[in-house]
Amino acid sequence: MLKYVKALVLLTLFQIALYVTAQETQTSMPTTHPSSVRTTKASNMASTYVALDSWVYPAFDRLSALGAVQTAFASLRPWTRLDCARLVSEAGEIQVRDGFDDEATEIYAALRTEFLPELANIDDGRNLDAQIESVYIRTDGIMGKSLNDGFHFAQTEVNNFGRPYGEGLNSYDGSSLSAVDGRVAAYVRFEFQRAGTAISVPPAAQAAIATADFTQTAQLGPAADLARGRLLDAYASFGFDNYQFSIGKQSMWWGPGKGGPLLWSDNAEPITMARLDRIRPLEIPIVSRFLGPIRGQFFFGRLEGQQFVHSDNQTTGEPGVAYPDQPFIHGQKLSFKPSENFEFSVSRTVIFGGPEFPVTFSSFWRSFASTSTENGKTDPGDRRAAFDASYRIPGLRDRLTVYVDTFTDDEFFPLAYPRHSAWSPGFYLPQLPHLPKLDFRAEGFLSPQNLLFPGFYYFNVRYLSGYTNNRQLIGSWIGREGDGLQLWSSWWFSPRSSVQASYRSQNASSQFLRGGDLHDMTLASDTPLGRDWSIHLSGQYERWRFPLLFTNPSSNFTVSAQLTWSPASERH
């Protein structure tokens, strides 16, 4: 434990040194001879991504739903800070042209303050900065039995960057640093994590898990009862011609909703990848007349923690132990905006490689281009596809946005196989009538049952650890065969200060591991403490019943508190 504490202290000191150096550099830059300052075209500037748990995304969601931003691609996140600055500029133009109500004006002002440095960089061509983004201390206390195996049962904590947790005290103390210099950018977020104790899985449940996963012994769920240092998002980027190439550990969110996209969310730990991202919307002659501006992402990475694989008519692996030759994964997503009120996206991922399947250009191309299903050495891999869309309703465009996320396993397009696909519809009200500070959102999860065998979704008969990274689902927390519902309502005191009540329900099919259900209610608040400090508090009560684990229903109560220092606000 001591070595991780030392590492965190050293990293923080290193960040402080970079921050001080950057401030001294900016102070000493010549002001009388601007021609001597190296500049970069805005289209070639690199920028760090805004973390997926930032307050910025809910603020942009509200601003977009109110019609004050029109070219935000909600289903393709994270966004770079420079792209956020572009959206702020767009909002400013719309405000001058159409005017804003009080709520939109307040949100716009807060976002403009946040991205003032990037707005200045775009104007003067100087893209040079190094900042400590945040230093935070978070503690989660879980009283009662918690669930942490979404691949087989359910999760008490979801969409949490794959952080480990268990009954008892859980802590996550970390810091993040960003730096940019012209065409290059870098970001690192380091945490020291300490997790409580996971529940003990009874022998009968282990036998059922092995049968459901086609393994000789049961796969183990995510690790708990540990203390470790961990890099979350940590990457370097290079910008060129409105594209950005990044390499390192990176998070993604491929969907329009809040509860978790069906294809790719931050429910699992970020994977190490190379990613090519079209940062600014692309206008293609003739095509964009019908489909509007386009954004896209392509990534190539490698999974971790896969325990079992089936090849050459035999299954190899060991519970809780990652096999040496982990498979690779790549994915593509294209998003289109035919109008300011309508957005849709198509996306897919493929797992390939691993034991007995060397990664070559031929195997990659087969996984990328093949639409057929083959066995043996010509198997193209474990393929998944998704489609999502969102629309601001005519006549209610400052009141109601509806959206849907749909996903299919081993088919080329979910809309072509509606009865074989999982669906997640939702709607968002940025303001309730006569209550402009109160919003409401609802999402459902529907999946077909027994398509081929129980637990088909997020599973694969070759990669028996399925669609997971470090034993955690990459997609939605809804699991391999279930339905669910989520509700949220927030009262916004300011764009960075709110109180939110939420409800989550999950019902797993009785045909998969005897089924079960989970229900939780959460009350959370975010409060700024002056200019640089903020505090997050939440309490969650959960009641669950999975007969394979325990005969009687179980419950737990989670209390979470996070104190964050964000000195980057000083640059404003």
N, C-alpha and C positions, 0 to 999 in steps of 0.2 A: 504493500500500500504506500509506503513512504516514497518509493521511486516514482509513483504516479503523481504524488503531491509535488515532488521536486520538478517533475516534467511540466506540470501545470504552472508552477511559479516561474520557471525559466521561460516558458512560452509567453506568459503575460509580460515579463520584463522585456522580452524581445519585441513584443508588440508595442510596448510603451516607448522603447528606444526608436523604433521605426516611426511612430507617431510624432515624437519630438523632432526627429530629423526632418520629417516632411514639413512640419510647421516652420522650422528654421529655414528650410529651402525656399518655401513660399515667401517668407518674410524678406529673404535676401535677394529675391529675383529682381532684376532691373525693371524699373517702371518708366524710365525716360527713354529707353531704347527698345520698344516692343518688338522691333524686327529681329533682335538678337535672341528672342525666345523661340525655341523649337515648337512648331505647331503641327497638328495632325488633322486631316480632313475628318469631319464628323462621321462619314461613312466608313472610315477605317479605324475609328476609335474602338478600343476594347473596354469592357465594363464588367464588373462583378454582378452576379445574380442576386436579387433580393431573396432572402431566406423565405421558405414557404410558410413559416410560422410568424411572419411579420404582420404588423397591423395594417400595412399598406394594401394588401389584397382585399380584405373586407371593405376598406375605404373605396378602392376602385370599383368593387362590385356594386356598392351603393351608388357611386357616381355614374356608372354605366347604366344601371337600372333606371336612374333618374333622367337619362338621356344627355348627360353632360359630357360623356366620352363615347365616341362612336367607332373607334378602330382598335379597341382592346380585344385581344384573343383570349377569352376566359378559359378555354379548354387546353391551352398550351402554356404551361407554367413550369418553372419560374420565369420571370421577366428580368432583363438586365436593368440596371439603374438608368442607363441612357434611354432605354425604351420607355421606362416610366416617366422620364423627363419629357419625352416626346408626347406622351399622353397628357401630361400636365399642360404643355403648350397648346395641344389641341383643345383641351377644356377651356383654356383662357380665350381662345378664338371664339368658341361657342358662347362663352359668357358675354363677350362683347357683342356678338351677333344677335343672340336670343334672350340673354339675361338668365339668371339663376334665382331659385327660391333661396330662403335663408339657409336651409340644410345643405344644399349643394354648394353654396358659397363658402360655408364653413369647412366642408370637406376639401374643396379645391384649395383654400388657403393653407390648410395643414399639409397637403401633398406638395404644394408649391414650396413651402418652407423646407420640407424634407429633401427635395431634389434641386434646391438652388445651386449647389456646386456643379451638378451635371448640366443644368441649364446654362451656367456660365461657361463650362467647358465647351459646349456646343457653339456658343457665340464667339469665343476667343481662340478656339483651337488648342488650348492648353489642357491636356488630359494628364495631369500629374497629381497624385494624391496617395497618401498612406494613412490609414485610420484604424484605431481600435473600434470595431463596430459595437461590441458588447462584452461585458463580463457579468456572469450571472451565477446565482446560487439557487438551486431548486430542490425541494424536499417533498416527496410523496409518501404519506403514511397510509398503508392499506391494512385495515382491521377486518379480519375475516378471510375466508378462502377466495382467492382470485383465480381467474382463468387466463392463461397466456399462450394457448395452442390453437390459433385460428385455423390451422390446416386440418385439424380433426374436430375441434369443438367450438371454442369462442375465445374472445379476448376482453379483458376488463379495461385495458387501455388500448386505443386504436389510433392510427395515423400519427405516430409518435417517433418517427425516424428509427424504428426498430430498437428503441431503448429497452433494456432488460428491466423486469420488475417482478415482484412477488410479495407475499404477505409479510408485513413488517415495515421497516424503514427503507426507503429507496431515495437515493440522492444523485443529482446530476449537476456538477459544478463545472462551468466551462467559460470559454472566451472565444471571440472571433476577431479576425483581422482581415482587412481588405487593402489592396494596393493596386494602383493603375499607373501606367506610364506609356502614353501614346497608344500604340497598337497592342500592348500586352497588359494583362490584369492577372491578379492572383487573389485567392481567398482561402482561408483556413479556419476551421471551427473545431476546437478540441474540447473534449469533456473527460472528466473523471467520473465514472459511473459506479454506483454501488447498488445492488439489487437485493431484495428480500427473498423469501423462500417460496418456491413453486409447490403446488399441491402434489401429493404422491399419487401416481396413477396405479390403480389396483391391477392385479394380474389378469382378471377377466377383461378389463378394458385394454390392456396391452395385447392380449390375444386377438381381440376384435380389431384393433388398429392394424396389426400385422396382416390379418385377413383382408381388410379393406384396402391396404396398400400393396398387396401381393408380395409381401416380404416374409422372411422366416421369423424375424423378431420385430418388435414394435419400434418404429422410429421415435426418437425423443423430440419433444417440443423445444421451444427456445430456451436458451440457458438462463438460469437464475441463480440466486445465492452466490454472487460473485462481486469482485471489485476489480476494475480495470480502467486503463486509459484508452480513449477511443477518438479517432478522427471521424467526424461526420462529413459534411461537405468540405472538401479540400481539393482545389484544382487550380490550374493555370490556363489562361485563355489568350487567344490571338485574334484580333479583329481585322477584317478586310472586306471592302465592298458591301457593307451591310450584312455580312455574315460573321459568325464567331465560332471558332474552333476551340474546344476545351477538352482537357484531359485530366483525369483524377476522379475522386469520389464525388458523385453528384446526385442530387435529388431531382425528381420530376413529378409532375401532376398533370395527367392527361385526361381531363374531363371537366364539364361545366359545373358540377355540383360541389357541395361542401362536405358530404359524408364520406367520400372516397370513390375515385373512379374505378370502374370495373377492370380496366386493363393495367393501369400503372398509377400508383399512389405513393405516399411516403409512409405507408404502414410498415414496410420493411426497411432495414438499414440501407442507406445509399450504396450503390454498387460502383466499382471502379470501371470507368468507361472513357471512350473517346466520343465526343459529341459535336456534330455540326449543326448549327442553329441559324436559321434566317431571322435576324434580329428585328429588322423593320419590314413591314408588309411589302410584298413584291407585286408590282403591277405588270401583267403580261398582256401585250397587245392582243386584241380580239378576245382572248380567253377571259380576261378580267372584266370585259363588258358584261359577261354572263355570270361569272363566278366571283367577281370582286377581287380585292386584294388577297394575297395568299401568304401564309407563313408555314414553315415546315421544320422538322427536326429529324435527324438521323443519328443513331448511336450504336456503338459496338462495345460490349463489355463482357465481364466474366462474373459468374455467380460464385457464391461461397456457401459452405455448409451443407451441400447436397450429400446425403448419407448413403443412398442405395441407388444402384443402376442395374438395368436388366439388358444383357447383351449376350449373343451366342447361346441362347436358350438357358442362361443361368443368371441368377441374381447375386450380386456381390455388394458388400457393404457391412457396416457395423453401426449399431445404434449410437447416435451422438457424436460420431466421428466422421469428418468430411473425407471422402475418398480423394486420393492425390490429384487425379486428372479431372478437375471441375469443368463443367460444360460452359460454353460461351452463350451469349444472348445478344441479339441485335434487334432494332426496332425502327420504325418509320412512322411519322405522323404528318399529315397535311391538313391544314385548317383553311377554310374559305369563308369570306364574308361578302355574300352577294348584295347585302344592303346593310345599312347602319343598324338594323334591328334583327338581322338574321345571321347566324353563324353555324357552320357545320364542319365536321372533321371526320377523316378516316384514318385508322391507325392499325398497326399490327406488330407483333413481336414473334421471334422464333428462338427457341433454345436448340442448340446443336453442338456437336463435338462431344468431348468426354471420352471415357474408356472405349477402346476399340473403334473410335470414330475420329481419326486425326483431322485437325482443322487445316484445310488447304483452300486454295482459291476455288477449286471445283466444288468442294463440299459447302463453302460459303455461298457460291452462286446457286447451287441446288436449293439451299435453304431459303435464299432470297427470291428466286424466280419460279420454283416448281409449284404447281397447283395440284399435283397428283399425290396419292398416298401410296408409298412404297415401303417395303420391308428390307431388312438386311442392310448391306453396306450403302445402299442408295437411299436410305431413309432421309428425307429432307429435314427432319427435326420436329420439334413440338411447336406447332403454329397456333397463334391466336389472333383474332381480328376484332376491331371495335368500330362503332359509329356513334357519334354524338351530335346533338343539335340544340340550339337555344334560340328563342324568339320573344321579342317584346311585343305584347299583344296590342293590335291597333285599337285606338281609343282609350287604352289604359297604359300607355307607354311610359308614364312616370309612376305606374302603380304595380304592374304585373309582368314578370318574365317567366316563361315556361321552358323546360328543357328536358332532354332525355339522353341517357347513356345506355348503349346496348353492346353486348359482347357475345362472341361465339368461340367455342373451342373446336379446333380441327375443321372449321369451315372457312371459306374464303371471305364471306361477307355476311354479317348478322341479319341484315334486312332481307336477304335471300332465303334465310332459314329462320323465320320469326318464332316458330314453335321449338326450335332447337337452341334459342339464344336466351341469355339472361338480360333483364331490363331494369333500368333504374330511372323512373320518371320523377320530376320534381318541379316546384315552382317557388318563386321568390317575390315577396312584397317588400320593397325598400322603405315604404311608409304605410302605416295604416290610416284610414280616414280619420281626420281630426287629431291624429297622433303622429306628427312628423318625426318624432324621435324614436318611434317603435317600429321594428321590422319583424317579419315572420318568414320562415322558410320550412318547407316540408319535402322529404324525399322518401321514395319507396324502393324496395328491392324485390324483384320477382325472378325466379329461375325455374326452368322446367325440371321435373324430377324423373329419375330413372331413364335418362336418354339412352345410355348403353349399359351402365351399371351404377349403383349408388356411389356418390362422391366423384362423379365424372369430371365436373368442372374444376379447373386449376390442377388437375392430375394428369399423368401421362404414364403409359405402360412401359416406356423405356427409362425415363428419368423419374424414378419412383418417389423422389422428394418433391416432385411437382413444381408448381409455379411459386417457388420460395427462394429467398436469399437469407442465409443464416437462419433457416428454419422458420421464417416469417413470411406470410403471404405478401406478394408484391402487389396484388390487386386489392379487391375490396375485402373488408373484414367480414362480409356476409358469409364467407366460407364456401365449401364445395357443394352444398345442396341445401339451400334454405331461402327464406323470405324474411323481409324486415321492414322497418320504418324508422325514420328519424325526424324530429321536430326541433326547431330552434326559434327563439324569439329574444331579441336584444333591445334594450333601452340605451340609446347613445347620448351620453352627457356631452361628449365631444367626439371627434373622429378617433381619438386614442383612449377614450374612457367610456366604459360600458359595463352593464350588468346583463348577463345572458342566462336564460333558463333553457334546458334542452332535455329531450327524452329519446331513448334508443331502445328498439325492440328487435330481437332476432329469434326466429323459429326455424330450427333445423329439422329436416325430414326424418321421420321415424325409421325410414329405410336405410339411412346412413348412420352407423354407429348408434342405433336406437334413438337417435334424435335428441331433442332438448330445446330449451328456450332460455332467453336472457332478457332482462329488462333493467334499464338503469335511468336514473334521473339526476341531472347535474345542475348546479347553480355556480356560476363563475363571474368574476369581476376583474377588470383591468383598470388600473388607476395610475396616472402619472404622479410622481412625487417630485415636483420641481421640474427643471429643464432636462436633467440628465438621468433621473432615476424613475423607475416604475415598478409596480408590484402587481403580480397576478395571484389571485386566490380562487380556489374552487373546492367544492365538496360534491361527492358523487355517492349515491346509494344504489346498490346493485343487488338484484335477486336473480338467481339462476338455478336451473334444474337440468342436469344431464345424467340420466339414470345409470349410464355405464360408469360414471365417476363416483356418484353418491346416490343412494336410494332416495334420500329426502332432499328437498330444496335447500340451497345454501345462499348466504348473502354476505356482502362486504360493504364497508364504507371507506372511501378514499378521500383524504384531505391533502390538497396540494398548495404549496406556496412557492413563488419564484420572485426573487428580488434581482432586478437588472440595472446595471449601470451602462449607459450608452454615451460615452464621451464624444462620439462622432457628431453629436448635435452641436458641439462647440464650433464646428467649421461653418455653421450657418450664420 
